[in-house]
């Protein structure tokens, strides 16, 4: 059966499609940013007693050698009015206290974000520079066709032509680099064999669209957001287990040493922060707390609960939200590709062909979102960062693709699926609303008992 281009009233102009997906992506990103800021503030407040306590004790020890300010006494004068009668404290003073209390934790999270983003960025660069890749072979027609097509699309998008690296991978391609000036396109040999020139043009246009829209930089930032909470969760989960605590030391050392092996270890640890990394032995199963566990008790309230809270909320809220926003950017890159080529059939046919092929390409799952289609080894998130190929094809049909079955309207989920998703969202919101105050209360109680009281005793002795 020969399908004809859809000429109905619901046909979508690619300019409108780009604008619509861009608006949706930024709205979701803004919502995730607000959630990230609130969660970071809560975690910073939970960490405040520990961070200020350590800083105060350091000043107390230095006071034995030369006079130093009494930080803990000053903090006590700020906290006392709020503890005695919080409703009587002026709003401005309360906001100043929250800002002052959360400042060390926020600084710590900024440092952690920088370290994690460096690891993720170097992971992507490792995939680009260290994999067995080569420039296009001047004797290969398909490789030269892809490189020339990519250059044509770059000229149409008014950006520099990216470097092309051919690797022995699956039928997939990815754009890497921090900006258009440093962009590199990696293409699997299988993709060049599988697709014809028109289909290659659609893939090249999608990659150029992603580069022009700064998808690489935005992808690194969004991955770093998830990596921050994953790192804090990983460290908190490893806190009270001897072998896992040793793994945490290894993890911290790897973060400070920017080598390919260390960054690969870091990203493997962050892929599933709740996983048990310690081997289970008979000696580990004991109900007694050793001296090391008692020494680490001051970290339980601020560190363990804040890390668990960050991982819990990040997994249930931030991760799906970021994945949904990235799906919109994939739709946007497809629509921009149609704008560059003025011909949606090539990209549509290419996506159809890739949906049945081996799409493995990058070794790091933290860089898999840079690919055109989902690599087969990509996993680890509740919601995929890639929309289904069927939905991408339906969007291309609405922009005039003629080589796919006619789609009169966007695919609509069944009523039962909509009700199920809505029910799950309500349950998740209820869990967050109930567990968040409980976790904060439990963290506060443990912090009072095992963190603030020992610090107060040591402060009284030293002063």
Secondary structure, DSSP 8 states (H G I E B T S, - for coil): -------STT---HHHHHHHHHHHHHHHHHHHHHHHHHHHHHHHHHHHHHHHHHHHHHHHHHHTTS----HHHHHHHHHHHHHH-GGGS-HHHHHHHHHHHHHHHHHHHHHHHHHHHHHHHHHHHHHHHTSSEE---TT-HHHHHHHHHHHHHHHHHTS---EEEEES--S-EEEESSSGGG-EEEEEHHHHHH--HHHHHHHHHHHHHHHHTTHHHHHHHHHHHHHHHHHHHHHHHTTT-HHHHHHHHHHHHHHHS--HHHHHHHHHHHHTTTS--S---GGG--S---HHHHHTTHHIIIIIHHHHHHHHHIIIIIHHHHHHHHHHHHHHHHHHHHHHHS-HHHHHHHHHHHTTS-----S-GGGGGGBSS--TT----SS-SS--HHHHHHHHHHTT--SS---SS-----HHHHHHHHHHHHHHHHHHHHHHHHHHHHHHHHHIIIIIHHHHHHHHHH-
